[in-house]
Amino acid sequence: MEFINLAEALENMAYCVEVLPHFEGKTTDLIGKISEKAANDFWGAHDEKIEWARKIGFAAKTLNKAWHDSSNTPLQWMEYDEAKGFAVRSDYVKQEGIDMLTHATRWGNRELSNCATHFRNAITQGDDALAMPVLRGVDDGLTIDGKMLRLMRVGFDRSELVLLLNSKGIEHTLTPQAESVRDANGGKRGKKDKKTIDERVCQLHVLFWKVRNYLITKNKLRTEMDIWTELEKNHREHDNEEIIEKIEDGYIEWVSRWGNKDTFNKSSLSATISVLKNNPPFKI
């Protein structure tokens, strides 16, 4: 028996989802004081995330419906038990899992609505207002109350999930058993689906590592705190995914690709970089 959490299941289903362009609710014809370049840059920066959120939402709806219709292929809920170190079958998390799938179904709608509202509010103010971070409520992301960890703790037996999806003709990229991925030296790095490995890396850690490498090439890295200083001054030049919402008072407020908000304390940077040195998120 091999556990797969809801986050991984939804990702591997979303890779196969095709969605129509999201024109409904998108303000592009009236831009007021916003320049055409700023309008195009804004939607260019947010379109990819909106599309991913809509794909995840469709996957969540599909999985939710498949589970409710699965009388012939029963799929039992499981929860990863931190104390035991492995996942166990649990009817206790069934309703929680259903609620998470239901909430995730409209993630794309919430993300599009927030972006469209932000754009409309900036029409009378101009480019500077449009460049401000998009406001999102705590429940506007993929998970309820931003509880991404629960999405990583609740799920199913992998082989049973694959059996269900196949029986319903639902496209996905899962295999009954996770493939063992080998590193550059030929050694096994563990059982993970190849397409989800990069998705599992913390985006903020990737950004830290990216800035660190940049400072090294410029011979400007004296201490790890130089990374923080560079982000404070120029984070928009490095943050291509636009995950950072605010840096001030020794804290970074950021939002993940899943739409979940988090904060990072400046005092944790040195320890974080030390960990990344032993396990870099990417190679130069």
N, C-alpha and C positions, 0 to 999 in steps of 0.2 A: 504494500500500500504506500503510495507516494502522494504527499499533500501538494496541492496547488492553491494559492490564495486568490481572492477575487481580483486583485489588481493585475496579477499576471494573466489570469484567464481573460479578463476584459481586453488587455493589451493585445493578446494573440488573436482575439476575435476582431478587434478594431482594425488590424492590419489588412483585413480582407473586406472591409466595408467601403462602399462607394456612396458618397452623399452628393446631392445636388448643390449648386452654388447657393450661398446663404444671402440672397438679396432681400428677403423679407425683413423689415425692421432696420435695414442698413441705410444710413443717411449719406448719400453721395451727390445728390443733385443740387442741394442747397448748402453752401459752405460759408456764406456770410463773410466774416472777417478772417476766416481761415484761408491761407494760401493753398493753391492747388497742390504744390509740392508737399506741404505739411499734411494735407488730407490723404494724399497717396501714400506718404510715409507711414501715417498712422495705421491705415488699413493694411498696408504691407507688413507692418510689424505684428498685427493682431490676427490677420486672416488664418495663419497656420495653426495658431492655438485654438481658434474658434472651430476650425475644421476638425482638429483632433478631438476636441471636446464633443463635437457632434457625433463623431465616429464611436467614441467611447459610450456616449449616450445610447446610440442605436444598438451597440453590443450589449449594454446592460438590459435594455428592453427585450432584446432577443433571448438572452439567457434567462431572464425572469420568466418570460412566457414559456420557454422550453421546460423550465423546472416545474411550472404549474401544470404543464400538459404531459408530464413524464410518468404517467401511471404504469406504463409498460416497461420503462427503464428508470426505476427509482434511483434518485441521486441524493444521498444523505449528506447533510451539512457536517463540516468538521471545523475544529478550532485548534490553532497551535497553542499547546500548553507550555508556557515558559518554564515552569518548574520541571516538567517531565523532559522537556527538550525535544518533543515530537508532537504531531497533531493527533487528536482523538475525535471520534465521531461524537456529535453533540447536538441534540434537538434543541438545547437551550439557546443556541445562536441562530436558529432557523429564522425567527422573525426579524432579528437584527440584520441578517444577511439579505432578506427580502426587502427590508426598509432601505438598505444601502443601495441595492440595485434600483429600486424605485426612485430614490433621490438622484442617482447617477444618470438616469434616463434623460433628464432635462438639463444636464450640465451645459450642453452646447447652447440651449436657449438662454440660460442665465448669462453665459459669457457674452453672447451676441447682444443681449439686452443691455448689459452693463457698458459695453463698448459703444453701442449706439447712443445711449443716454449721455455718456461722457462727450461724445462728438457733438450732439445737439446742444449741450450746455456750453460748449466752446465756440459755437457759431457766432455769438455776440461778443466774444472776448478775444478771439484770435489764436495765433500759433502757440503763444506761451501757455495758455490755458489747456490747449490740446496736448501739449507735451507733458503735462502733469500725469502722475499715475492714475490709472483707471480705478475707481473705488469699487470694492467688492465686499459684500457682507460675509460674515463668518460661515453662512450656509450656502454661499454662492459657488463654492468650488465643487469638486467631485464628491466629497464626503460631507456628512452631516457634522456640523460643529468643527470642521477641519480635522476630524479624527482619521487621518490617513493610516495610522498604525493599525486600526481595526480592520481596514481593508486588506492589510497584509497578514492578519491573524485568522481571518475567517475564509473558508473556501470549501473545497471538495477533494475527493480522491481523484488524482489526475486521470487514471485509466477509465474511471466511471464517467467523468466529465466528457472525455473524448468519445466514449461510446454513445452518450446522450447526443452530443452535437452531431456526430456522424449519422445517427438514426433519424435526426430531424433535417438532415441535409444542410446544416449550418456550416459555412466556411470558417476555417480557422487555421492557424499555423502550428498547433500543438501536436505532439506525438504522445503515444501512451506512456512513454517514459522520457524524461528530459534527457537530451543528448549531453554527453560529456564533452565539454569544450576544452581543447588543448591550448596551452599558452605557447609563446614563441619558442620555448625550449622543448616542446613536445610533451610536457607534463600535464596531467589532468588538473583543471581548475575547479572542478565541481560540476554538478548537474544543473545546467541552466539552459533555457532555450536561447539560441544564438541571438535572436532578434531582440531579446529583452535585457541582455547584459548591459548595454550602454544606458538603457532607460533606468536601470537600477541605481546608477551613480548619482549622488546628490549634485544637483545643478550648481549649488553655491560652491561646493568643493571644486567642481570643474572650473568655475570662474576664478576662484583663488589660485588654482594651479596655473591657469592661463595667464593671469596677471604676474605671477611669480616668474614664469618663463619669459614674459615680456621684459620684466625688469632685469633679468639675468642677461638677456641679449643686449640691453642698453647699459650694462654695467652699473645699474642703479640699485641693486639689491644689497643692502648692508645688513639689515635685520628683517625679521618676518613682519615687523610693524610697517615696513615700507610698502607692503602689499595693501595694508589698510589705508595708508595715506594716499596711495595711487587711486584706490577705489573712491575715496572721499572726493578727490579732485576730478577724476576723469572716468567714473564708472560707466557713463553712457558710451564711451569709446570702446570699452571692453565687453560690456554686457549686451551681446547680440540678441539674447533671448528675452531681454528686458524683464528679468526676474526681480531686480532690486526696485523697491518702491521708495525707500528712504534710508539715508545713512546720517545719523546724528546722535550725539550724546553717548557715543561708544556702542551703538547698536545698529545692526542692519535689519531692516524690515523687508522681507522678500516673499514672493509667491511662486510656488512650484508649477511645473507643467500641468499638474493635476488641479491647479487653482486653489491650493491650500496655502494659507499664510503661515509664516514662521518668523522668528527673530533669532539673530545671532549676536552673541556678546563678544566684544572686542577682546576681552580677556581670554577667550577660548581659542584665539587664532593660532598662537604658537603651538599649542598642543595639537590642533587640527592639522597644521602643516607637517608636524612631526609624523603623524599617522600617514599623511599622503606621501611623504618621502619613502615610506616602506611599501606603499601600495598606490602608486600614481594613478590617477583617473584616466590618463592617456599618456602616450609617449610623444616626445618632441619630434 
